[in-house]
Amino acid sequence: LAEFDDNMVLQRCAMGGPNRQRNVGVHTIEIYHPQFYIKQIEMEEWDSRPDRYGPSVIGKYTKGIGMIEGRFPTDDEDPVSFSMTVTHRLIDRMQRVGFNMTGQYAPDGQTINAWNAFGRLDIGSESLIDRSKSMKSYVMDLFERYGDEANVEGVDMYNACYGGQAAGLAVVNWVESDRWDGRYGLAIATDISEAHSAAFFTVGAACTGTLFFPEAPVAHHSHRSSAILHRLDFFKPVGWKSMAPLVDGKYSIDAYMTCIELCYATLRKKLNDRPVFQVSDYNVFHTGGGYHVVKKAFERMCRADDPNSSYEQKQQLVQDRLIPSVHLLKIIGPCHTVSSFLNMSSVIMSQWEKALGKVLIVFTYGSGCAASMYQLRFDDLAWMEPLNAWKVGFYRNAIHMPPWTQIHDVYIDTWMKFDYKPHGREAFSIDPFKYELDAYYLMEIDKWGRRFYHRGGAIAPDLDKQYRLRADQAEGRPKRNTWRYVKNKPAPKEKVLEDEWKQAEYDMVYDPADYEEEQLVDERMAKTNPNHKIVTVEIASTRPAIDAVDHDAQPHTYQIVGSWSNYKEAEDMYEEDGLFQYTVTVGENGWEDFYLLQDNQEDKKIFPAAERSWKALPCVGPHRGGDKLKKWRIDARDVDGNIEEDIGRPGDQYLVVFQWKPGSLKNLEWDKLEGERGDFRRGAYHIAGSWNC
């Protein structure tokens, strides 16, 4: 044996050998997030109340912890339903987009059916629902139903937040091994960072399905390191009374930082003592809290990499290496074992083609404790979307909840529940037709603790007969008709006339074209078609809410401006019991047009919604009126189309009455004053001819 010193690290001879698949790594990451979310700035306002925590929390959740929003479920979702949704959506997308590459490794060159194209599936979570039955076995129900497939290796892995990465590394090892059978490996990380309403700002929930295969766009690269220690900083004993762990927060952070130092030192040693930042470009860190934990972890690694770097250099490193990894964390929240996969996705989607040829350092951690540090190399665009395009779907079916909601508490209360049917959405009056038809929902926990799920929840019909299994009947699994079923979507409530008038006024006063501005956010080439560019445009709107057309509850005066003065004079309307009145005398043309002013201000015109409008029809304003100001018309002429009650002759008088009280719509009417006559301005007539032109 050759002599070696203590600083040498032994490498396996087979590492990168000809019998192993090359460039195994990430082809895509499927991300699922529940619909419900809170805004952290609203959470601060709520928690700053005297009966909560007081004003000291202002800025704590946003500037301090660095969060923007948080996602969470109610009682009809759990880590199993998340995993089933991610798996089914991933396979649907694989079929729709067409990135099934199993044919490249099949002896006959034929692409394997998507439901049969997975040879290994591991799930990592710390939100366990059973001490024996794996979550993976629930997901296998899909493979059995849709592909008659059972030959899929792997089960569940858990160690606090490390379980998801343990699953990912196990799948990578399988694809790289001699036992790989040419099919995909899938690692699912699924968790819910449950948070009681007393500490709702810590909430977060998500699930990722990471697809591993050879010749990956994002390949596992070079060396990795691990640190596994026995620490009693965080644990969930069997039989513990709640979902929440027993945790020593300060000590747990200390264990986390210790693992960073150990993993960094080992990886640097394997790299022949080269500073890790010299051979990498981005960083991902696990977080069990908010962005502030990630930032502290990065600062710890900066000191280890270069103790002499200046403050300015460190801040630049934060912007270049760390910020690309936290876009999803800030809007989803901390979610245990899923967090490092979300942060990887953030780098992939935000950097897109800018990341090509670069290296990402991933640090993943689970309390108790276990940690790993490994490298990914960007060789191509992953089968994903650019971040800004992905965000469109992220918010499409989102349900914004107020910070005082307790709908998530209903989920927390499912701990150790038996003989239970979820009711959170119904109890909080959530429209059942906001269920997502391609997501799985928990429908029942029976008296033995067995869980049953259905795709589409309460609005989805029974599963097609072709997908039923013998086990459904043999095990006495509940039938669809035993669960809530909302079949018909109720017809939208008809708008009353006042609502239609108010909407018409709003659209005229606040034309979207005047208040909305398109801003180019991003341009990226599509992975599925290099000739197709994905352009993301943000519509920035300053358009006020519809209640901006309501009365402001302040006292006002009103003036009338009419054709009788050639629109040059604003005359006061006299007020009596909230009614503003003015007597109009019709001139020799037999008609008069007019509009109103509020407080004698030209930019506060009140006018009809239609040109030459009759009385008792929609009013608009106060508003500047635009270039083509519409006016009311009193038409006394005896011509076709005129209203009989208005017909008269020059000199007849009409009483115009305007009313607008808080809580009601504007209304303008007039009545002919029978027998009343008034003076009017006589017209002057002139002749022009050849003799004077």
C-alpha positions in Angstrom: 0.0 0.0 0.0 1.2 3.5 -0.8 2.0 5.7 2.1 -0.4 8.6 2.8 -0.6 11.3 5.4 -3.5 12.3 7.6 -4.6 15.1 5.2 -5.4 12.8 2.3 -8.9 11.7 1.6 -9.6 8.3 0.1 -11.8 8.1 -3.0 -13.7 5.1 -4.3 -12.0 3.7 -7.4 -15.4 3.3 -9.0 -16.3 7.0 -8.7 -17.1 8.1 -12.2 -16.2 4.7 -13.5 -17.4 3.3 -16.9 -20.0 1.1 -15.2 -21.9 4.2 -13.8 -24.3 6.6 -15.4 -22.9 10.0 -16.1 -24.2 13.4 -15.0 -27.1 12.1 -12.9 -29.1 14.9 -11.5 -32.3 17.0 -11.7 -34.4 17.0 -14.8 -37.3 18.9 -13.2 -38.8 19.8 -9.8 -42.6 19.7 -9.5 -43.8 22.1 -6.9 -47.1 22.0 -5.0 -48.3 24.6 -2.6 -51.7 24.9 -0.9 -54.0 27.6 -2.0 -54.5 29.5 1.3 -52.0 32.3 2.1 -51.5 35.3 4.4 -49.5 38.5 3.8 -46.9 39.1 6.5 -47.4 42.8 6.4 -51.0 42.3 7.4 -49.9 39.8 10.0 -47.7 42.5 11.6 -50.6 44.9 11.7 -52.8 42.3 13.3 -50.2 41.2 15.9 -49.3 44.8 16.8 -52.8 45.2 18.4 -52.7 45.7 22.2 -54.5 42.5 22.8 -51.9 40.6 20.7 -48.2 41.4 21.0 -48.1 45.2 20.7 -46.3 47.6 18.3 -42.9 45.9 18.8 -43.8 43.4 16.0 -44.0 46.0 13.3 -41.3 45.2 10.8 -40.4 42.0 12.6 -41.9 39.5 10.1 -41.0 41.5 7.0 -37.8 43.3 7.6 -36.6 41.2 10.5 -37.4 37.7 9.4 -37.5 38.7 5.8 -40.8 37.1 4.7 -43.5 38.3 2.4 -46.3 35.7 2.5 -47.0 32.2 3.9 -48.9 29.3 2.5 -50.9 26.8 4.5 -53.7 24.2 4.2 -56.8 23.4 6.2 -57.9 20.0 7.3 -58.6 18.5 3.9 -54.9 18.3 3.0 -51.9 16.6 4.6 -48.4 15.5 3.5 -49.9 12.5 1.8 -52.3 14.4 -0.3 -49.5 16.8 -1.2 -47.4 13.9 -2.4 -50.2 12.4 -4.5 -50.8 15.7 -6.1 -47.2 16.3 -7.0 -46.8 12.8 -8.5 -50.0 13.0 -10.6 -49.2 16.5 -11.8 -45.6 15.6 -12.7 -46.7 12.7 -14.8 -49.4 14.7 -16.4 -46.8 17.4 -17.3 -44.4 14.7 -18.5 -47.0 13.5 -20.9 -48.2 16.9 -22.0 -44.7 18.5 -22.5 -43.1 15.3 -23.7 -39.8 15.0 -21.7 -40.0 11.3 -21.0 -36.5 10.1 -22.1 -36.6 6.5 -21.0 -36.4 5.4 -24.6 -32.8 6.6 -24.7 -31.9 3.8 -22.3 -34.4 1.1 -23.2 -32.9 -1.9 -25.1 -35.6 -1.6 -27.7 -35.5 2.1 -27.9 -39.1 2.4 -27.0 -40.3 5.1 -24.5 -41.8 3.6 -21.4 -45.4 4.6 -20.5 -45.2 7.5 -18.0 -47.0 5.5 -15.2 -44.5 2.7 -15.6 -41.4 4.9 -16.1 -40.4 5.2 -12.4 -38.1 2.6 -10.9 -37.6 4.3 -7.5 -39.6 6.7 -5.4 -38.6 7.8 -1.9 -40.5 10.3 0.3 -39.0 12.4 3.0 -41.0 14.3 5.7 -41.2 15.1 9.3 -45.0 15.5 9.3 -45.6 11.8 9.8 -49.2 10.5 9.9 -48.4 6.8 10.8 -45.7 5.1 12.8 -45.7 2.1 10.4 -47.4 2.6 7.0 -45.3 4.7 4.7 -46.6 7.7 2.8 -45.0 6.2 -0.3 -47.5 3.3 -0.1 -50.3 5.8 -0.5 -48.7 7.3 -3.6 -48.3 3.8 -5.0 -52.1 3.6 -5.2 -51.8 5.9 -8.2 -49.2 3.7 -10.0 -51.4 0.7 -9.4 -54.6 2.3 -10.7 -53.2 4.1 -13.7 -50.3 1.9 -14.8 -50.8 -1.5 -13.0 -47.3 -0.9 -11.6 -45.8 -2.1 -8.4 -42.1 -2.5 -9.2 -41.0 0.8 -7.7 -38.2 0.7 -5.1 -38.1 2.9 -2.0 -40.2 3.9 1.0 -40.1 6.8 3.5 -37.1 8.6 5.1 -37.3 10.8 8.1 -35.0 12.8 10.3 -36.6 16.2 11.0 -36.0 18.4 8.0 -33.3 16.1 6.5 -35.7 13.4 5.3 -36.4 15.0 1.9 -32.7 15.3 1.1 -32.0 11.8 2.3 -34.6 10.7 -0.2 -33.0 12.7 -2.9 -29.5 11.4 -2.3 -30.8 7.8 -2.1 -32.5 8.2 -5.5 -29.3 9.7 -7.0 -27.3 6.8 -5.6 -29.7 4.4 -7.2 -29.6 6.0 -10.7 -25.8 6.0 -10.5 -25.6 2.4 -9.4 -25.2 -0.9 -11.2 -28.8 -1.7 -10.2 -30.4 1.1 -12.1 -33.0 -0.3 -14.6 -33.3 2.6 -17.0 -36.2 4.3 -15.3 -36.7 7.6 -13.5 -36.0 8.1 -9.8 -38.4 10.4 -7.9 -37.7 12.0 -4.6 -40.6 13.7 -2.8 -40.2 16.1 0.0 -43.5 17.0 1.7 -44.1 19.0 4.8 -46.4 21.4 6.6 -44.8 23.9 9.0 -48.0 24.1 11.1 -48.5 27.3 13.0 -51.3 27.9 15.5 -53.0 31.3 15.1 -51.0 32.5 18.2 -47.8 32.3 16.0 -49.2 32.3 12.5 -46.3 34.3 11.0 -44.2 31.1 11.1 -46.5 29.1 8.8 -45.4 27.5 5.5 -46.3 24.4 3.5 -45.2 22.8 0.2 -44.3 19.6 -1.6 -41.7 19.0 -4.3 -41.1 16.0 -6.6 -37.6 16.0 -7.9 -37.0 13.9 -11.0 -33.5 12.3 -11.3 -32.1 10.8 -14.5 -28.7 10.6 -16.3 -27.5 13.4 -18.5 -29.5 15.8 -16.4 -29.7 19.6 -17.1 -28.8 20.1 -13.4 -26.2 17.4 -12.6 -24.8 16.3 -9.3 -21.2 17.5 -9.5 -17.9 16.6 -7.9 -17.7 15.9 -4.1 -20.1 16.1 -1.2 -19.9 15.9 2.5 -22.1 15.1 5.5 -22.3 15.6 9.3 -24.4 13.3 11.4 -24.5 14.0 15.1 -26.4 13.0 18.2 -28.1 16.2 19.5 -31.2 16.6 21.7 -32.2 20.0 20.3 -35.4 19.0 18.6 -37.6 15.9 18.8 -41.2 14.6 18.5 -41.7 11.7 21.0 -44.2 8.9 20.2 -47.5 9.8 21.8 -46.7 13.5 22.2 -49.9 15.6 22.6 -49.5 17.8 19.5 -48.0 18.1 16.1 -45.5 20.6 17.4 -42.0 19.4 18.4 -40.1 19.8 21.6 -37.3 22.2 20.7 -34.5 24.2 22.2 -34.4 27.0 19.6 -31.1 28.6 20.5 -29.3 25.3 20.8 -30.9 24.1 17.6 -29.4 27.1 15.7 -26.1 26.3 17.3 -26.3 22.7 16.0 -27.2 24.0 12.6 -24.2 26.3 12.4 -21.9 23.5 13.7 -23.0 21.3 10.9 -22.3 24.0 8.3 -18.7 24.3 9.6 -18.2 20.5 9.6 -19.7 20.0 6.2 -17.7 23.0 4.8 -14.4 21.8 6.3 -14.9 18.3 4.9 -15.9 19.5 1.4 -13.0 21.9 1.3 -10.6 19.1 2.3 -11.9 16.9 -0.6 -11.4 19.9 -2.9 -7.7 19.9 -1.9 -8.2 22.9 0.4 -9.6 25.2 -2.3 -12.0 27.7 -1.0 -15.5 26.5 -1.9 -16.6 29.9 -3.2 -13.8 29.8 -5.7 -15.3 26.7 -7.4 -19.0 27.6 -7.1 -21.4 30.5 -8.0 -24.6 30.1 -6.0 -25.6 28.9 -2.5 -28.7 27.2 -1.2 -29.3 26.7 2.5 -32.0 24.8 4.4 -34.2 26.9 6.6 -36.6 25.9 9.3 -37.4 29.5 9.9 -37.4 32.6 7.7 -34.9 34.3 5.4 -32.9 35.6 8.4 -31.8 32.0 9.2 -30.5 31.6 5.6 -28.7 34.9 5.8 -26.9 33.9 9.1 -25.9 30.6 7.6 -24.5 32.2 4.6 -22.5 34.7 6.7 -21.1 31.8 8.7 -19.9 30.1 5.5 -18.5 33.4 4.2 -16.3 33.6 7.3 -15.1 30.0 6.8 -14.3 30.6 3.2 -12.6 34.0 3.5 -12.2 35.4 7.1 -10.7 38.6 5.7 -13.4 39.6 3.3 -14.8 43.2 3.9 -18.4 44.1 4.7 -18.9 45.4 1.2 -17.6 42.2 -0.4 -19.9 40.1 1.8 -23.0 42.2 0.9 -22.1 41.7 -2.8 -21.8 37.9 -2.2 -25.3 38.0 -0.6 -26.8 39.6 -3.7 -24.9 37.4 -6.2 -24.9 34.0 -4.5 -27.7 33.9 -2.0 -30.6 36.1 -3.0 -31.4 34.0 -6.2 -32.2 31.1 -3.8 -34.9 32.7 -1.6 -37.6 33.9 -4.0 -39.9 31.0 -3.2 -39.0 30.9 0.5 -40.2 34.4 1.0 -43.7 33.8 -0.5 -44.3 30.2 0.6 -42.7 30.2 4.1 -40.5 27.7 5.9 -41.6 24.1 5.2 -39.2 21.8 6.9 -37.7 19.1 4.6 -39.0 20.8 1.4 -37.1 24.1 1.9 -33.8 23.2 0.2 -35.6 21.9 -2.8 -37.7 25.1 -3.0 -34.5 27.1 -2.7 -32.9 25.0 -5.5 -35.9 25.7 -7.6 -35.6 29.4 -6.9 -32.1 29.4 -8.3 -33.1 27.3 -11.4 -36.1 29.4 -12.3 -34.8 32.9 -11.4 -31.3 32.6 -13.0 -32.4 30.5 -16.0 -29.9 30.7 -18.9 -27.6 32.9 -16.7 -26.8 29.9 -14.6 -25.5 27.7 -17.5 -22.0 26.5 -16.7 -22.2 27.5 -13.1 -22.1 25.5 -9.9 -24.5 25.6 -7.0 -23.6 24.6 -3.4 -26.5 23.1 -1.5 -26.5 22.8 2.3 -29.3 20.7 3.8 -30.0 20.1 7.4 -32.3 18.3 9.8 -32.4 18.8 13.6 -31.2 16.1 15.9 -29.1 16.3 13.7 -28.1 15.4 10.1 -26.6 17.5 7.3 -25.1 17.3 3.9 -23.4 19.7 1.5 -23.2 18.9 -2.2 -22.8 20.5 -5.6 -25.0 20.9 -8.6 -23.8 22.0 -12.1 -26.0 23.7 -14.6 -25.5 22.1 -18.0 -28.8 23.0 -19.6 -32.2 24.5 -18.8 -34.2 22.3 -16.5 -37.7 21.2 -17.6 -39.3 24.0 -15.6 -40.5 27.6 -16.1 -38.8 30.9 -15.6 -39.7 32.3 -12.2 -42.0 35.1 -13.3 -43.9 32.8 -15.6 -44.3 30.3 -12.8 -45.7 33.0 -10.5 -48.7 33.4 -12.8 -49.8 29.9 -11.9 -48.8 30.4 -8.3 -51.3 33.1 -7.7 -54.0 31.9 -10.2 -56.0 29.8 -7.7 -54.6 31.4 -4.5 -57.0 32.2 -1.7 -56.0 35.2 0.4 -57.0 34.9 4.0 -57.0 37.6 6.7 -54.3 37.3 9.5 -57.0 36.5 12.1 -58.3 33.4 10.3 -58.4 30.2 12.2 -58.9 27.9 9.2 -55.4 26.5 9.7 -56.1 25.7 13.3 -58.6 23.1 12.0 -55.8 21.3 10.3 -53.7 21.3 13.5 -56.6 19.9 15.4 -56.6 16.8 13.2 -53.7 15.4 15.2 -54.6 11.9 16.5 -58.1 12.2 15.1 -60.2 9.1 14.3 -63.6 8.8 12.6 -63.2 12.3 11.1 -64.3 14.0 7.9 -62.7 17.4 7.0 -64.9 20.4 7.3 -62.6 23.4 7.4 -63.6 24.9 4.0 -67.3 24.5 4.7 -67.0 25.9 8.2 -65.2 29.0 7.0 -67.5 29.5 3.9 -64.9 28.8 1.3 -66.5 28.4 -2.1 -66.3 24.6 -2.9 -65.7 25.4 -6.5 -62.3 26.8 -5.5 -61.1 23.2 -5.1 -58.4 22.4 -7.7 -59.5 19.5 -9.8 -56.0 18.2 -10.3 -55.2 18.2 -6.5 -55.8 15.4 -4.0 -57.8 16.1 -0.8 -58.3 14.1 2.3 -61.9 13.0 2.4 -62.1 10.8 5.5 -60.1 9.3 8.4 -62.0 6.2 9.5 -62.3 4.8 13.0 -59.1 2.8 12.5 -57.1 5.8 11.4 -57.1 4.8 7.7 -57.0 7.8 5.4 -58.8 8.1 2.1 -58.2 10.7 -0.6 -60.0 11.9 -3.8 -58.7 14.0 -6.7 -60.7 17.2 -7.0 -62.2 17.0 -3.5 -65.9 17.8 -3.0 -66.5 18.9 -6.6 -65.1 15.9 -8.4 -67.3 12.9 -9.4 -66.5 9.3 -8.7 -63.4 7.7 -10.2 -63.9 6.1 -13.6 -64.7 2.4 -13.3 -61.6 1.4 -15.3 -59.4 2.7 -12.5 -61.0 0.8 -9.6 -59.0 -1.9 -7.8 -60.1 -5.2 -6.2 -58.6 -3.9 -3.0 -61.2 -1.1 -2.9 -63.9 -3.7 -2.2 -61.8 -6.2 -0.4 -60.7 -3.6 2.2 -64.1 -2.0 2.5 -62.8 1.4 1.3 -65.5 4.1 1.4 -67.4 4.8 -1.8 -67.6 8.2 -3.3 -71.2 8.7 -2.3 -70.3 8.6 1.4 -68.4 11.9 1.1 -69.6 15.4 0.4 -70.3 16.1 -3.2 -71.2 19.5 -4.6 -72.3 18.7 -8.1 -73.7 21.9 -9.5 -72.2 25.3 -9.3 -74.8 27.8 -8.2 -75.7 30.5 -10.7 -74.1 33.8 -10.1 -76.2 36.3 -8.1 -77.9 38.7 -10.4 -76.8 42.3 -10.1 -79.5 44.7 -9.0 -79.9 47.8 -11.2 -78.1 50.0 -8.7 -75.1 47.8 -8.8 -75.0 47.9 -12.6 -75.2 51.7 -12.6 -72.5 51.9 -10.0 -70.3 49.6 -12.2 -71.0 51.7 -15.3 -70.0 54.9 -13.5 -66.8 53.3 -12.1 -65.7 52.1 -15.6 -66.3 55.6 -17.0 -64.6 57.5 -14.2 -61.7 55.2 -13.8 -61.0 53.9 -17.2 -58.4 51.1 -16.9 -56.4 52.5 -19.8 -55.7 55.6 -17.6 -54.7 53.7 -14.5 -52.9 50.6 -15.8 -49.4 50.5 -17.1 -47.6 47.4 -18.6 -44.1 46.8 -17.5 -41.8 44.3 -19.0 -40.6 42.0 -16.2 -38.7 39.2 -17.9 -37.9 37.6 -21.2 -36.7 34.0 -21.3 -36.3 31.3 -23.9 -38.6 28.4 -23.4 -37.1 25.0 -22.5 -39.6 23.2 -24.7 -39.0 25.3 -27.8 -35.8 27.3 -28.2 -37.6 29.4 -30.9 -40.2 30.5 -28.4 -39.7 33.4 -26.0 -41.6 33.6 -22.7 -42.4 37.2 -22.0 -43.7 38.2 -18.6 -45.5 41.5 -18.3 -46.7 43.0 -15.1 -49.7 45.3 -15.2 -49.1 48.0 -12.6 -52.5 49.5 -11.7 -53.2 52.5 -9.6 -57.0 52.2 -10.3 -58.9 52.8 -7.0 -61.5 50.4 -5.7 -65.1 50.7 -6.8 -66.1 52.4 -3.6 -64.2 55.4 -4.8 -67.4 56.5 -6.6 -69.4 56.5 -3.3 -70.3 59.6 -1.5 -67.5 60.9 0.7 -69.9 61.8 3.5 -68.7 65.5 3.5 -71.0 68.5 2.9 -71.0 69.9 -0.7 -72.6 72.5 -2.9 -73.7 72.0 -6.5 -73.8 74.3 -9.5 -75.5 73.9 -12.9 -73.8 74.9 -16.2 -76.1 75.0 -19.3 -76.5 75.8 -22.9 -78.7 78.9 -21.9 -75.5 80.7 -20.9 -73.4 79.1 -23.6 -71.8 77.0 -20.7 -70.0 80.1 -19.5 -71.7 80.5 -16.1 -72.0 78.1 -13.2 -75.2 79.0 -11.3 -75.8 77.8 -7.7 -78.5 75.2 -7.1 -80.5 75.9 -3.9 -80.6 73.2 -1.3 -83.7 72.0 0.6 -83.7 68.8 2.7 -80.7 67.4 0.8 -82.3 68.1 -2.6 -80.4 70.6 -4.9 -82.8 72.4 -7.2 -82.7 74.8 -10.2 -85.4 76.1 -12.5 -84.5 75.8 -16.2 -86.3 77.9 -18.8 -86.3 76.4 -22.3 -85.0 78.8 -25.0 -86.2 79.4 -28.5 -84.5 76.2 -29.8 -86.9 74.1 -27.7 -84.2 72.3 -25.8 -81.5 72.9 -23.2 -78.4 70.8 -22.3 -76.6 71.0 -19.0 -74.2 69.3 -16.5 -73.3 70.0 -12.9 -70.3 71.0 -10.8 -69.5 69.9 -7.3 -68.2 72.8 -5.1 -67.9 75.0 -8.2 -64.8 73.1 -9.3 -64.3 72.4 -13.0 -62.5 69.1 -12.4 -65.5 67.9 -10.4 -68.1 67.7 -13.1 -71.2 65.5 -12.7 -72.8 64.4 -15.9 -74.9 61.5 -17.4 -73.5 58.2 -18.6 -75.0 58.7 -22.0 -75.0 61.7 -24.3 -78.2 63.8 -24.3 -79.5 61.6 -21.4 -83.0 61.8 -20.1 -83.7 62.0 -16.4 -83.4 59.2 -13.7 -80.6 57.5 -15.6 -77.0 56.7 -14.4 -74.9 59.7 -13.3 -71.1 60.0 -13.4 -68.7 62.0 -11.3 -67.3 64.1 -9.7 -64.8 63.8 -12.6 -63.0 66.0 -15.0 -65.3 64.8 -17.8 -62.8 64.5 -20.6 -62.8 66.1 -24.1 -66.3 64.9 -25.0 -68.4 65.8 -22.0 -71.8 64.2 -21.9 -74.8 66.3 -20.9 -78.4 66.0 -19.9 -81.0 67.3 -22.3 -84.5 68.7 -21.6 -86.2 68.5 -25.0 -89.6 70.3 -25.2 -90.0 69.9 -29.0 -92.9 67.9 -30.3 -90.9 65.5 -32.5 -90.7 61.7 -32.8 -88.9 60.0 -30.0 -89.4 62.8 -27.4 -91.1 62.0 -24.1 -94.6 63.4 -24.0 -94.4 64.8 -20.5 -91.5 67.0 -21.5 -93.2 68.5 -24.6 -93.7 72.2 -24.4 -92.7 75.4 -26.0 -90.0 78.1 -25.6 -90.4 79.8 -22.3 -91.7 76.8 -20.4 -90.0 76.0 -17.1 -88.7 72.8 -15.7 -87.5 72.1 -12.1 -84.2 70.1 -12.1 -83.6 68.2 -8.8 -80.3 66.5 -7.9 -79.9 64.2 -4.9 -76.9 62.3 -3.6 -76.8 61.1 0.0 -74.2 58.9 1.6 -74.9 55.2 0.9 -77.1 55.9 -2.1 -76.5 56.5 -5.9 -76.6 59.9 -7.5 -80.0 60.8 -9.0 -81.1 63.7 -11.3 -84.7 64.3 -12.3 -86.8 67.1 -13.6 -90.5 67.9 -13.9 -92.3 70.5 -16.1 -93.8 73.3 -14.1 -97.2 73.6 -15.6 -98.4 77.1 -16.2 -94.9 78.6 -15.3 -93.2 80.8 -17.9 -89.9 82.5 -17.9 -87.8 84.8 -19.9 -85.1 83.4 -22.2 -82.4 84.8 -24.4 -83.5 85.7 -27.9 -81.3 84.5 -30.7 -79.7 86.9 -33.2 -79.8 85.9 -36.9 -77.5 87.1 -39.7 -77.4 86.5 -43.4 -74.3 86.0 -45.5 -74.3 86.3 -49.3 -72.3 87.2 -52.4 -72.7 90.8 -51.7 -70.8 90.7 -48.4 -68.5 87.7 -48.7 
